[in-house]
Amino acid sequence: MAKAFLFHNPRCSKSRQALNLLEQEKENFEIFTYLDEKLEEDFLKEIIQKLGISPRNLLRTGESAYKENNLKDSNISDEEIINLMIEYPKLIERPIYVKGSKAIVGRPPENVLKII
């Protein structure tokens, strides 16, 4: 993986806006289309660690997989949440920009500019 990459969903307007901002800044990065590419557990754990948040804080609570898997339950472990994110990548908040040892969720999209 490149030193910098954008966790990207092309169908998401916020993700497209973050992509445009990074391109305008002439950032050197790769695009990781996480809904299409295989997501490895260690890779996801590394991103969460760089974000400095718990896996639960990266969940999209409005997704059907969130409700279907009862992720509102606070007894579900971080490991279980990560496994469900791998199984249902739509659960992962996006976009996420990762550069070196830093990562940030692009909500709002301008957040990605904080780590360039």
C-alpha positions in Angstrom: 0.0 0.0 0.0 1.2 3.5 -0.7 2.4 5.8 2.0 -0.9 7.8 1.5 -4.3 6.5 0.4 -7.9 7.4 0.5 -10.5 4.8 1.7 -13.0 5.7 -1.0 -16.5 4.9 -2.0 -17.1 6.5 -5.5 -20.9 6.5 -4.8 -20.5 8.7 -1.7 -20.6 12.5 -2.3 -18.4 13.2 0.8 -15.8 10.7 -0.5 -15.8 12.3 -4.0 -15.4 15.7 -2.4 -12.4 14.5 -0.3 -10.9 13.0 -3.5 -11.3 16.3 -5.3 -9.7 18.3 -2.5 -6.7 15.9 -2.4 -6.3 16.1 -6.2 -6.5 19.9 -6.0 -3.7 19.9 -3.4 -1.7 17.7 -5.8 -1.3 15.0 -3.1 0.5 11.8 -4.1 -1.9 9.0 -2.9 -3.6 5.9 -4.0 -7.3 5.1 -3.9 -8.5 2.1 -1.9 -12.0 1.3 -3.0 -12.8 -0.7 0.1 -16.2 -2.0 -1.1 -14.5 -3.7 -4.0 -11.1 -4.7 -2.7 -10.4 -7.3 0.0 -10.0 -5.8 3.4 -7.6 -7.5 5.7 -8.1 -7.5 9.5 -4.6 -6.3 10.3 -4.9 -3.5 7.8 -8.2 -2.3 9.3 -6.8 -2.5 12.8 -3.8 -0.4 11.7 -6.1 2.3 10.2 -8.2 2.3 13.4 -5.1 2.7 15.5 -3.9 5.6 13.3 -7.3 7.3 13.7 -6.9 7.0 17.4 -10.5 5.8 17.9 -12.3 2.6 18.9 -13.7 0.4 16.2 -17.2 1.3 17.4 -16.5 5.0 16.6 -15.9 4.1 13.0 -19.3 2.5 12.5 -22.0 3.9 10.2 -25.0 3.5 12.5 -27.6 4.1 9.7 -26.6 1.0 7.7 -28.9 -2.0 7.7 -26.0 -4.2 8.7 -25.7 -2.1 11.9 -29.2 -2.9 12.9 -29.3 -6.5 11.6 -26.2 -7.3 13.7 -27.4 -5.5 16.8 -24.3 -3.3 16.9 -26.0 -0.9 19.2 -25.3 -3.5 21.9 -22.4 -2.2 23.9 -21.3 -5.7 24.9 -20.1 -6.5 21.4 -16.3 -6.6 21.5 -13.9 -4.5 19.3 -12.8 -7.8 17.7 -16.4 -8.7 16.7 -16.9 -5.2 15.4 -13.8 -5.4 13.2 -14.9 -8.8 11.9 -18.3 -7.4 11.0 -16.7 -4.4 9.2 -14.7 -6.8 7.1 -17.8 -8.9 6.3 -19.9 -5.7 5.8 -17.6 -2.9 4.7 -20.5 -0.5 4.2 -20.4 -0.3 8.0 -17.1 1.7 7.8 -17.4 5.5 7.9 -15.8 7.1 4.9 -13.9 8.7 3.5 -10.7 8.0 5.4 -7.4 9.6 4.4 -4.3 7.8 5.6 -0.9 9.5 5.3 2.2 7.9 7.0 1.4 7.4 10.6 -1.7 9.6 10.5 -5.3 9.0 9.5 -8.5 11.1 9.5 -12.1 10.6 8.7 -13.2 13.1 5.9 -16.4 14.2 7.6 -16.5 17.0 6.6 -14.4 16.3 3.5 -12.1 19.3 4.4 -10.8 17.2 7.3 -8.5 15.4 4.9 -6.5 18.6 4.4 -5.5 18.5 8.1 -2.9 15.8 7.5 -1.4 16.8 4.1 
